[in-house]
């Protein structure tokens, strides 16, 4: 009987549920799962491009300019070899399990000893946001998964684990390990995530949830790891240099960005703000007493007691979320506030005071929107996909494991023909610094069209090579992303940006980048449609494109080749 009880207890353990979820996701990665095409799916190609480059010996930040840190690319590249049939969006979403699951397991192990309900209250939201490649923001009428905001989703779930540890762990040695692990991961994924996590950790130190010894141990461990990485590769200094370059490109007023981030997530920010105000009123006597004690004692323990109040924790978490969203909107915003909200809920649930119901209602109003939106959108996409058709293609490989409504696919085909036959119109639109549609890149028919154009472009390049005897080993595209080297098992041009937004993520060209572009075997110009961004990229790289011949590669691509290539050998 005791053995049976222990078995049931083990089966109901949050650690077992976490392990089962990880194994289930790993099993799905062995299958060619098809997903409903969603907004800005082409963002995913940045990972495919990076993985292809890493596979040919290139290092992020050293051999190519990347918009974020290298860890996400390394995880995707390594797991891509282990799961070659996987849908790449699922792979990039679930690759972060390698970072988050071990750290969360340490948190759950401790929390479960005191309260299994609390442990599951931390685990279940984590699984929702970690498993589903769906953002809080929605940009299309037809449901689908989201290709954009991938970096931000990765950061948000790591911040969720960090916040869970800071709020609920009491074993200081294990907490220091989780702190080291998560902050190092955040730094190597995206610097703004590291800054948001550092803010949470600093407040936890001020509130007495962290001690100085553990904080210094974590900082020292991170410094040693980064020093070793720098000495072995030189990557850390190169990564910091790319951050400086991005800051210069994107320098601007911070206040408008805070207002934009706040307005996009007004439901969460407003409810959270109301909860902070309510808690300040309801807990005013305790806060005032702690403030008076701090003024009298001026001691570190007194400051810890003053800082360690729910409204202050929530204010810091919301500010960290707002700051992170100012840098790149899109993702699973504010999900890492849930551990703080859970702490507040635990403090107030069961109280008989009149303010308790209001607190619990405001906790729900703050916590529910992200989870409800992600679950609702994921469920709608899963149901809608039963009526979708697979995207037709011959050369896209696992990038083409998508489906969409037949009307979207038909419109994509029609628009491809219109773009190809009315180039003058779209060139005039680009000359006026506009897009054909203000939301062009989020439009599902554009994403489907872009995939179809890539497929036809690969076919045209292969046909040209077969007819002329040429082989284009290094291929560059004057487009936001460049899937051609990955799809054709060729090489990307070194020293240039991946995720090439000419207005936000392409630094001034240095001599090595110009030389690498000049040496490229094939430079592709997309024509379906001509856009202001692609024209800007062409202008940036024009100094390195002189002396090339133009070749037609189907209706949607123009190729620029060196004199010795593109002809029969």
C-alpha positions in Angstrom: 0.0 0.0 0.0 2.8 2.4 0.9 4.6 1.5 -2.3 1.4 2.2 -4.3 1.0 5.6 -2.6 4.6 6.5 -3.3 4.1 5.5 -6.9 1.0 7.6 -7.3 2.8 10.5 -5.6 5.7 10.2 -8.0 3.4 10.0 -11.0 1.7 13.2 -9.9 5.0 15.0 -9.3 5.5 18.2 -11.2 9.0 16.9 -12.1 7.5 13.9 -13.8 5.0 16.0 -15.7 7.9 18.3 -16.8 10.0 15.3 -17.9 7.0 13.9 -19.8 6.4 17.2 -21.6 10.0 17.4 -22.7 10.0 13.8 -24.0 6.7 14.4 -25.8 8.1 17.4 -27.6 11.2 15.5 -28.5 9.1 12.7 -30.0 7.2 15.2 -32.1 10.5 16.6 -33.4 11.2 13.3 -35.0 8.1 13.8 -37.2 7.6 16.2 -40.2 4.8 18.0 -38.4 3.0 20.6 -40.5 2.0 24.0 -38.9 -0.5 26.6 -40.1 1.5 29.5 -41.7 1.4 32.6 -39.6 2.6 36.2 -39.6 6.2 37.0 -40.5 7.1 33.3 -40.8 10.2 34.4 -42.7 11.8 35.5 -39.4 12.4 31.8 -38.9 14.9 31.7 -41.8 17.4 33.7 -39.7 17.8 30.5 -37.6 18.2 28.3 -40.7 20.7 30.7 -42.2 22.7 30.8 -38.9 22.6 27.0 -38.6 23.9 26.6 -42.1 26.7 29.1 -41.4 27.6 27.4 -38.1 27.6 24.0 -40.0 30.2 25.4 -42.4 32.4 26.7 -39.5 31.2 30.2 -39.1 30.7 31.7 -35.6 28.0 34.2 -34.8 29.2 37.8 -34.3 32.7 36.8 -35.5 31.9 35.6 -39.0 28.4 37.2 -39.5 26.6 40.0 -37.9 23.6 38.8 -35.9 20.8 40.9 -34.3 21.0 38.9 -31.0 23.4 36.6 -29.1 24.6 33.2 -30.3 23.0 30.8 -27.9 19.7 30.4 -29.7 21.5 29.7 -33.0 23.8 27.2 -31.3 20.9 25.3 -29.8 18.9 25.3 -33.1 22.0 24.2 -35.1 22.9 21.3 -32.7 19.3 20.0 -32.3 18.8 20.4 -36.1 21.3 17.7 -36.7 19.6 15.5 -34.1 16.1 16.1 -35.5 16.6 16.6 -39.3 12.9 16.1 -40.1 11.5 18.5 -37.5 9.3 21.5 -38.3 11.9 24.3 -37.7 9.5 26.6 -35.8 8.8 23.9 -33.3 12.5 23.1 -33.1 13.5 26.7 -32.4 10.7 27.1 -29.8 11.5 23.8 -28.0 15.3 24.1 -28.2 15.1 26.4 -25.2 13.9 23.5 -23.1 17.6 22.7 -22.8 18.1 26.0 -20.9 14.8 26.3 -19.0 13.8 22.8 -18.0 16.9 22.0 -15.9 16.7 25.3 -14.0 12.9 25.0 -13.5 13.3 21.4 -12.3 15.5 22.8 -9.4 12.9 25.3 -8.6 10.0 22.8 -8.7 12.0 20.3 -6.6 12.2 22.7 -3.7 8.7 24.3 -4.0 7.1 20.8 -4.3 8.4 19.9 -0.8 6.3 22.7 0.7 3.3 22.9 -1.7 2.5 20.8 -4.7 -0.2 23.1 -5.7 2.2 26.0 -5.9 4.7 23.9 -7.9 2.0 23.1 -10.4 0.9 26.7 -10.5 4.4 27.5 -11.6 4.7 24.6 -14.0 1.5 24.8 -16.0 1.9 28.4 -17.3 5.5 27.6 -18.1 4.5 24.7 -20.3 1.9 26.8 -22.1 4.4 29.5 -23.0 7.3 27.1 -23.6 5.4 24.7 -25.8 3.3 26.9 -28.0 5.0 29.1 -30.7 2.3 31.7 -30.4 2.6 35.4 -29.4 0.3 37.6 -27.4 0.0 39.9 -30.4 -2.1 38.9 -33.4 -1.5 40.2 -36.9 -3.7 38.2 -39.3 -7.3 37.2 -39.8 -6.7 33.6 -40.6 -5.2 31.8 -37.6 -1.6 30.5 -37.6 1.5 30.2 -35.6 3.9 33.1 -35.3 7.3 33.3 -37.0 8.1 36.7 -35.4 9.1 37.4 -31.8 11.1 34.2 -31.5 14.0 35.8 -29.6 11.5 37.5 -27.3 9.6 34.3 -26.6 12.9 32.6 -25.7 13.9 35.5 -23.3 10.4 35.7 -21.7 10.4 32.0 -20.7 14.0 32.2 -19.3 12.9 35.3 -17.3 9.9 33.3 -16.1 12.2 30.6 -14.7 14.5 33.3 -13.1 11.5 35.1 -11.5 10.2 31.8 -10.2 13.5 31.0 -8.5 13.9 34.5 -7.1 10.5 34.6 -5.6 10.1 31.0 -4.3 13.5 29.4 -3.7 15.0 29.6 -0.2 18.1 27.3 -0.7 20.6 30.0 -1.4 23.2 27.8 -3.0 20.9 26.3 -5.5 19.4 29.7 -6.1 22.8 31.0 -6.9 23.2 28.2 -9.5 19.9 29.0 -11.1 20.8 32.7 -11.1 24.1 32.0 -12.8 22.5 29.7 -15.4 19.6 31.9 -16.4 21.5 35.2 -16.5 24.3 33.7 -18.6 21.6 32.3 -20.9 19.9 35.6 -21.2 23.1 37.4 -21.9 23.9 35.0 -24.8 20.3 35.1 -26.2 19.6 38.8 -26.1 21.2 41.6 -24.1 18.0 43.4 -23.3 16.7 40.2 -21.7 19.9 40.1 -19.6 19.2 43.7 -18.5 15.6 42.9 -17.5 16.8 39.8 -15.6 19.5 41.8 -13.9 16.9 44.2 -12.7 14.9 41.4 -11.2 18.0 40.0 -9.5 19.0 43.3 -8.2 15.6 43.9 -6.6 15.7 40.3 -5.2 19.0 41.3 -3.5 17.5 44.5 -2.1 14.5 42.5 -0.8 16.7 39.9 0.9 15.7 37.0 -1.4 19.3 36.9 -2.6 22.3 37.3 -0.4 25.6 39.0 -1.3 27.6 35.8 -1.2 25.4 34.0 -3.7 25.1 37.0 -6.0 28.9 37.4 -6.1 29.4 33.7 -6.6 26.9 33.8 -9.6 28.6 36.9 -11.0 32.1 35.3 -10.6 30.9 32.1 -12.3 29.5 34.0 -15.2 32.6 36.1 -15.5 34.8 32.9 -15.6 32.5 31.3 -18.2 32.6 34.4 -20.4 36.3 34.8 -20.0 36.8 31.2 -21.1 34.6 31.7 -24.1 36.4 34.9 -25.0 39.9 33.3 -24.7 38.8 30.3 -26.8 36.9 32.2 -29.6 37.0 35.9 -29.2 33.2 35.8 -29.4 32.3 37.9 -26.3 34.1 41.0 -27.5 32.7 40.6 -31.0 29.2 40.2 -29.5 29.6 43.3 -27.4 30.8 45.2 -30.6 27.6 44.1 -32.4 25.5 45.3 -29.5 27.2 48.7 -29.7 26.6 48.8 -33.4 22.9 48.0 -33.0 22.5 50.7 -30.3 24.0 53.3 -32.7 21.6 52.3 -35.5 18.6 52.3 -33.2 19.4 55.3 -31.0 16.2 57.3 -30.3 13.9 58.6 -27.6 13.0 55.9 -25.0 9.8 57.5 -23.8 7.9 56.9 -27.0 8.9 53.3 -26.9 7.6 52.9 -23.4 4.3 54.5 -24.5 4.1 52.2 -27.5 4.8 49.1 -25.4 2.4 50.1 -22.7 -0.4 50.8 -25.3 0.1 47.5 -27.0 -0.3 45.7 -23.7 -2.7 48.1 -22.0 -4.8 45.3 -20.5 -1.9 43.9 -18.6 -0.3 47.2 -17.7 -3.5 48.8 -16.5 -4.6 45.8 -14.5 -1.1 45.5 -13.0 -1.0 49.2 -12.2 -4.4 49.0 -10.5 -3.2 46.0 -8.5 -0.1 47.9 -7.4 -2.2 50.9 -6.3 -4.6 48.6 -4.4 -1.9 46.8 -2.6 -0.2 50.0 -1.6 -3.5 51.1 0.0 -4.3 47.8 1.7 -0.7 47.2 2.9 0.0 50.9 3.8 0.3 50.2 7.5 2.9 47.4 7.1 4.8 49.4 4.5 4.8 52.5 6.7 6.0 50.5 9.7 8.9 48.9 7.7 9.8 52.4 6.2 9.9 53.8 9.7 12.1 50.9 10.9 14.4 51.5 8.0 14.7 55.2 8.7 15.6 54.4 12.4 18.0 51.5 11.8 19.4 52.4 8.4 20.4 48.7 8.2 20.5 46.2 5.4 18.0 43.8 7.0 15.6 46.7 7.5 15.9 47.7 3.9 15.2 44.0 2.9 11.9 44.1 4.9 10.9 47.4 3.3 11.6 46.2 -0.2 10.1 42.7 0.1 6.4 43.7 -0.4 4.2 42.5 -3.2 3.4 45.9 -4.8 7.2 46.7 -5.1 7.9 43.3 -6.6 5.1 43.7 -9.1 6.2 47.2 -10.0 9.7 46.0 -10.8 8.5 43.0 -12.8 6.2 45.2 -14.9 8.9 47.8 -15.4 11.3 45.1 -16.5 8.6 43.8 -18.9 8.0 47.3 -20.3 11.7 47.9 -20.8 12.1 44.6 -22.6 9.2 45.4 -24.9 10.6 48.8 -25.8 13.4 47.2 -27.7 11.5 44.8 -29.9 7.7 44.3 -29.6 6.2 40.9 -30.3 6.4 37.8 -28.2 5.0 36.6 -24.9 5.1 39.9 -23.1 4.9 40.0 -19.2 4.5 36.3 -18.8 7.4 36.3 -16.2 5.2 38.5 -13.9 3.2 35.4 -13.0 5.5 34.1 -10.2 5.2 37.5 -8.6 1.4 37.5 -9.0 1.3 34.0 -7.6 3.2 35.2 -4.5 0.7 38.0 -4.0 -2.2 35.6 -4.6 -0.8 33.2 -1.9 -0.5 36.1 0.5 -4.1 37.2 0.1 -6.1 34.0 -0.7 -8.2 33.0 2.3 -8.2 36.4 3.9 -11.6 37.6 5.1 -10.8 41.3 4.6 -12.9 43.2 2.1 -9.9 44.0 0.0 -9.0 40.4 -0.6 -11.5 39.8 -3.3 -10.4 42.9 -5.2 -6.8 41.8 -5.0 -7.6 38.3 -6.3 -9.7 39.9 -9.1 -6.9 42.2 -10.2 -4.4 39.3 -10.0 -6.6 37.4 -12.4 -7.0 40.5 -14.7 -3.2 40.8 -14.9 -2.3 37.2 -15.3 -5.1 35.8 -17.5 -4.7 37.9 -20.7 -1.3 36.4 -21.9 -2.3 32.8 -21.1 -5.8 33.1 -22.5 -4.6 34.8 -25.7 -1.9 32.2 -26.4 -4.2 29.2 -25.6 -7.1 30.7 -27.6 -4.9 31.5 -30.6 -3.2 28.1 -30.5 -6.5 26.2 -30.2 -8.0 28.2 -33.1 -5.0 27.5 -35.3 -5.2 23.8 -34.5 -8.8 23.6 -35.4 -8.5 25.8 -38.5 -5.7 23.7 -39.8 -8.1 20.8 -40.4 -9.5 22.9 -43.3 -6.2 24.2 -44.6 -4.2 23.0 -47.6 -0.5 22.2 -47.7 1.8 24.8 -49.3 2.9 23.3 -52.7 6.6 23.3 -53.2 9.5 21.2 -54.4 12.6 22.7 -52.9 11.7 24.1 -49.5 12.4 21.0 -47.4 11.2 21.4 -43.8 10.9 25.1 -44.2 7.8 24.3 -46.3 6.1 22.3 -43.6 3.2 24.7 -43.5 -0.4 25.0 -44.6 -2.9 27.8 -45.0 -6.4 28.5 -46.2 -6.9 27.8 -49.9 -7.9 31.4 -50.5 -4.6 32.6 -49.0 -2.5 30.2 -51.3 -4.6 31.2 -54.4 -4.1 34.9 -53.6 -0.4 34.4 -53.1 -0.1 32.8 -56.6 -2.2 35.6 -58.1 -0.1 38.3 -56.4 3.1 36.7 -57.6 2.0 37.1 -61.2 0.8 40.7 -60.6 4.2 41.6 -59.0 6.1 40.1 -61.9 4.1 41.8 -64.6 3.7 45.2 -63.0 7.1 46.0 -61.7 7.1 49.6 -62.7 4.1 50.2 -60.3 5.8 48.6 -57.3 9.1 50.3 -58.1 7.4 53.7 -58.0 5.9 52.7 -54.6 9.3 51.8 -53.3 10.8 55.0 -54.7 8.2 56.9 -52.5 9.6 55.0 -49.5 6.4 53.0 -49.0 5.4 49.3 -48.9 2.6 48.0 -51.2 0.7 47.5 -48.0 1.5 49.0 -44.6 1.2 45.5 -43.1 2.8 43.7 -46.0 5.2 41.5 -44.0 2.5 40.4 -41.6 0.1 39.5 -44.4 -0.3 35.7 -44.8 -0.6 35.9 -48.6 2.8 37.7 -48.7 4.5 35.1 -46.5 3.0 32.3 -48.7 4.0 34.2 -51.8 7.6 34.6 -50.5 7.9 30.9 -49.8 6.6 30.1 -53.3 9.1 32.6 -54.8 11.9 31.0 -52.9 10.9 27.6 -54.2 10.8 28.9 -57.8 14.1 30.7 -57.2 15.9 27.5 -56.2 14.4 25.7 -59.2 15.7 28.5 -61.5 19.2 28.5 -60.0 19.4 24.7 -60.4 18.2 24.9 -64.0 20.7 27.7 -64.8 23.5 25.6 -63.3 22.5 22.5 -65.2 22.3 24.5 -68.5 25.6 26.4 -68.1 27.8 24.1 -66.0 28.3 26.8 -63.4 28.0 26.2 -59.7 27.2 29.1 -57.3 28.9 28.1 -54.1 28.4 31.4 -52.2 24.9 32.9 -52.5 23.7 36.2 -51.1 20.1 37.6 -51.2 19.2 41.3 -51.1 16.4 40.5 -48.9 15.5 40.4 -45.2 16.5 36.7 -45.0 18.5 34.4 -47.2 17.3 30.7 -47.2 19.2 29.8 -50.4 22.5 28.5 -48.9 20.5 26.4 -46.4 18.1 25.0 -49.0 20.8 24.3 -51.6 23.5 23.2 -49.2 25.8 26.1 -50.2 27.6 28.8 -48.3 26.4 32.2 -47.0 28.6 35.3 -47.5 30.7 36.0 -44.5 30.7 39.2 -42.4 27.3 40.5 -43.5 24.1 40.7 -41.4 21.5 38.0 -41.2 18.0 39.3 -40.5 19.0 42.2 -42.8 16.6 45.0 -41.9 18.5 47.9 -43.6 16.9 50.5 -41.3 17.5 48.7 -38.0 20.0 45.8 -38.2 22.6 46.4 -41.0 25.7 48.2 -39.7 28.1 50.3 -41.9 30.1 48.0 -44.1 33.7 47.4 -43.3 36.4 46.3 -45.7 36.1 42.6 -44.9 32.3 42.7 -45.6 32.8 44.5 -48.8 35.4 42.0 -49.9 33.2 39.1 -49.0 30.2 40.5 -51.0 32.5 41.2 -54.0 33.7 37.6 -53.9 30.1 36.1 -53.8 29.3 33.8 -56.7 25.7 34.9 -56.9 23.8 37.9 -55.6 20.0 37.7 -55.8 17.6 40.6 -56.1 14.0 39.8 -55.3 11.4 41.2 -57.6 8.1 39.9 -56.2 7.6 42.6 -55.1 10.2 45.3 -55.3 10.2 46.9 -51.9 11.8 50.0 -50.2 13.8 47.7 -47.9 15.2 45.6 -50.7 16.1 48.7 -52.6 17.9 50.1 -49.5 19.9 46.8 -49.2 20.9 47.0 -52.8 22.1 50.6 -52.3 24.1 49.5 -49.2 25.9 46.7 -51.0 26.2 48.4 -54.4 29.9 49.4 -53.9 30.7 45.7 -53.8 28.5 44.7 -56.7 30.3 46.5 -59.6 31.4 44.6 -62.6 28.7 41.9 -62.5 26.4 40.6 -65.2 22.7 40.3 -64.7 20.9 37.0 -65.4 17.2 36.3 -65.2 16.2 33.5 -62.7 12.5 33.1 -63.3 10.0 35.8 -62.9 10.8 36.7 -59.3 14.6 36.9 -59.1 17.4 38.7 -60.9 20.9 37.3 -60.4 24.2 39.2 -60.4 27.2 37.0 -61.3 30.9 37.5 -61.8 32.2 37.3 -65.4 33.7 33.9 -64.9 30.5 32.4 -63.5 27.1 31.9 -65.0 28.4 30.6 -68.4 29.2 27.1 -69.6 32.5 25.7 -68.3 
